[in-house]
Amino acid sequence: MTKKFSTICQHLGEEKGAFCDSVVPPLFETVNFYFKNFREAADYFAGSKTGRYYYTRVLNPTTEVLEKKLAALEGGEACKCFASGMGAIGAAIMGTARAGDHVVCVAAVYKNTHRILTEIAPRYNISTTFISGKSIDEFERAIRPETRIIYLESPSSSKYSLQDLGAVAGLAKSKGIITMIDNTCATPFNQNPLAFGIDLVIHSGSKYLNGHGDVLMGAVIGSKDLVGGIAGKEHYLMGNILPPFESWLVLRGLRSFPVRMEHFNRVGLEIAEFLEEHPAVARVYYPMLASHPQHHLALRQMRGAGSLLAVELKGGPAKAARFIDSLRYFKIAASWGGYESLVWYPMIAKPDAGPEYMDLHDVNPSMVRIFIGMEDIEDIKEDLDQALRKD
Ligand SMILES: Cc1ncc(COP(=O)(O)O)c(C=O)c1O
């Protein structure tokens, strides 16, 4: 029976009769699963090593429920969960590329993804060409005979710029290149890249998926073949797993995921429109605003844009600092996707960075990133307004 989005979150992987009739899947906080006799152990190792649990680094029943749900939410065959989003990104890239391969990557990716490609991958003779990703010609020009991966992040984490998923997937397939995308910002609620032909979807579940700001986790979703290759080495051998307790917490977070995303899509748009009209704001970056340069593409491949947005303030960095310090409900923190409103200054660690850095990472000194949480929207508007008016 096919299940729709919210039903997957509540039921998939926990069919009636499983887990001793407990309504909530239990937390299997164990390292080992024992064999009943010698024969059973010998058969397990002689066969395909499937069909039962053996060791939590291979498979744990609590994590397995979560993996089934995440695979279904993205429309994929298989999913593996990792200790963090970075764990998933590193495993997907390093598990797919081989020495001598080349990667084409969107320049405005999450900055630590950029570091994997520039600081770790070159050690294994894997090179990367960074492009803006805004036109398909740019991808065509960057591809070489040895290109193995096209890595996307759409929307990207800074100005929420997009890539045309269907067009990139089509081009990559015609050349035998594997496409992967960081879909953290959109979530499976708002965008399903596999449906556009992308091969692997990566998530940091530390954000919207868990949604409570208390778990670090990551996931890679795609075909059994591609995910299986990564699972056997970069996941199992390197021990880059999501422990059972974290899996149990994310399962709990997923119960309210569709309801939370509906809220975030609604308030995100309302606050983006409110800020766009505000006299202290020069520009708002949010894909569902008509003013976003790729708004039509957003409407084609996304169902909403959550409540993460960036604003450029009139008055530069000094104004940005005053605004941030004047907010009452927004804590100054780098993450997003939880219950609480947060604010971040993308250039906090690079206050003196020049135009090259700004261009590469799609940031500028007047930019502030805002995440709208689950507080009352009128309180949030009032707070933003009073902070924007501070001179
Ligand atoms: C878009 C994006 N991808 C990946 C990550 C990394 O995720 P994690 O912090 O779970 O390792 C982040 C973290 O901020 C992110 O913003």
The ligand as an SDF file (V2000), in Angstrom:
LIG
                    3D

 16 16  0  0  0  0  0  0  0  0999 V2000
   23.3000   23.0920    4.0810 C   0  0  0  0  0  0  0  0  0  0  0  0
   24.0550   22.3390    5.1160 C   0  0  0  0  0  0  0  0  0  0  0  0
   24.5180   21.1180    4.8260 N   0  0  0  0  0  0  0  0  0  0  0  0
   25.2120   20.3910    5.7290 C   0  0  0  0  0  0  0  0  0  0  0  0
   25.4770   20.8890    6.9890 C   0  0  0  0  0  0  0  0  0  0  0  0
   26.2790   20.0490    7.9530 C   0  0  0  0  0  0  0  0  0  0  0  0
   25.4350   19.4110    8.8290 O   0  0  0  0  0  0  0  0  0  0  0  0
   25.8660   18.9490   10.3000 P   0  0  0  0  0  0  0  0  0  0  0  0
   26.0470   20.1800   11.1140 O   0  0  0  0  0  0  0  0  0  0  0  0
   24.7350   18.0770   10.7190 O   0  0  0  0  0  0  0  0  0  0  0  0
   27.1460   18.1890   10.1580 O   0  0  0  0  0  0  0  0  0  0  0  0
   25.0100   22.1450    7.3450 C   0  0  0  0  0  0  0  0  0  0  0  0
   25.2680   22.6690    8.7120 C   0  0  0  0  0  0  0  0  0  0  0  0
   25.0470   23.8020    9.0260 O   0  0  0  0  0  0  0  0  0  0  0  0
   24.2870   22.9000    6.3790 C   0  0  0  0  0  0  0  0  0  0  0  0
   23.8300   24.1280    6.6580 O   0  0  0  0  0  0  0  0  0  0  0  0
  1  2  1  0
  2  3  1  0
  2 15  2  0
  3  4  2  0
  4  5  1  0
  5  6  1  0
  5 12  2  0
  6  7  1  0
  7  8  1  0
  8  9  2  0
  8 10  1  0
  8 11  1  0
 12 13  1  0
 12 15  1  0
 13 14  2  0
 15 16  1  0
M  END
$$$$
